């Protein structure tokens, strides 16, 4: 049914929860996992007070450091999953998260990713990478919602 399960990871607990679901599916379907992490260089472009000199070297160093941290994170995840008997690959991509996730997919993939499940004003202000991936993906997408977000909304 699927050739591979693509799992976007950002280091959050919620993304780890999506990985747990993806691991279960990978075992049941006997397919490899492909871990993806995006480093968005435009996020760092907002660094620095308005009207002050902008240090592009510092921004470049921050992006390089973020890429190194992301690579170390993905490598650690790949190593741990391989030790647990999974077939797994991983990649760190530069760019906006939704576009990077989409670019990491190929025919026959399933994307398994986390979603905060925000609605209304929260979603409008914070955006939704998951929603954008869902709208733009050319492969099936499995969204794992944050159960804690639902609990907070009911109080």
N, C-alpha and C positions, 0 to 999 in steps of 0.2 A: 504494500500500500504506500509506504513512504520509504525513501532512500536514505533519509538523514533527518535528524531533528536539530534545528538551529535554535540556540538558546542565548539570547542577549543577556549579558550580565553587567551590572554597574557597581557591584560590590555591596548592594543593599541586602537586608534580610529578606525583603520581598522577592528580589531576584533569585535568592537562594531557594526560596519556597518554589518558585517556578522551575528551578533546576531539579528539585526533588521530584516533581511531577514528570519532567522530561526524562529523568533517569528511569523511573518506573516504566514509562512508555518505551524507552529504548530497549530495556530488558525484555519486555513483553513482545515487542515487534522485531527484536533482533536487528536493530539498525544503529549506526554510529551517531554520536553527538558531535555537534559543531558549535563551539562556544565563541561568542562575538562580544567585543567591547569596543565602544566608539569613544574617541577622543575628539571633542569639538573645539577646534582652534578659535572659533568665533566667540566662545564663551570668555576667553581671556582677553578679548579685544576691548571689553568694557572696564578693564583694570585701570586705575589711576583717577585722581580727582579731575574734574572738569576745569579747563583753563591751565592746567599744569603741563609741563613737558612730558611727553609720552616716551617711555623707554622700551622700544621695540625689542631690544636685546633681552631685557628681563622677561617680556612676554614670551619670546621664543624659548628662553630657558625654562619657563614654567610649563609650556606645552611639551617640550622635550622630557621634562621630569614627569609630567602626567602620563606621557606615552610609555616611559620606562616603568612607572608604577603599574600601569594597565597591563603591560606585557608580563611583568613579574606575577601579577594576579592571575592572568589567564594561564601562564605556564604552570603555576602552582595547582590550579584547578585541573588542568589537563593531566598533570602528573598524578594527582590524587585519584582521579577517575580511572586512569589507566591502571593504577595499582589495584583498584577495586574490580577490574576485569572489563571495563567498558572500552570500546573503540571510540576514541575521541580526538578531535583536532580543535585548534583554537586560533583566533586571529584578532589583532587589534587594528581597527580601521580609523582613519582620520576623517572627520566630517560630522555633520548633523546626525544624531542618533538614528532617527527613522530612516533616513536615506542610506546610512551605513548598513543598517539591518537588512533593508531591502536588497542592497548590492551584494550582501553575503549569501543570498538565497539562490537556488537553482531549481529547475524543474524536479519535482519529486520530493521536495523538502516540506517539512512542517515546522513552522515557527512556534515555539512555546515560550511565552513571555509573561511577565508580571504586569498588572495594571492596578493602580491605586483605586480605581473605581470612583474617582471624583466626579461630581456632577455640578451643574450650575456655575456659580461665580468662581468657585475653587478651580474648576476645570478651565474656565475662560482665562483666569489669571495665570495659572500654572501650566496650561497646555496639556497635551497628552501624546506622548510618543507612541504609546500603545494604540491609541485611536488612529493616529496617522499611519502607522504600519498596517493596521487592519484595513484602512481605506485604500492604501497603495499597493499592498502585497499582491503578487501574482501566484502565491502559494497559500495553502490553508494556514490559519493562525489560531492557536489555542491560547486564550487569555486566562491567566490565573489572577483572580481578584483578591485584593487585600481584605481578609475577613475583619481585621481590626478597624478598617475604615468604615465598614458597615456598622460595627458596634458603636463607634463614636458618633455616627450620624443619627442613631436611634436614641441617644440620651436626651 
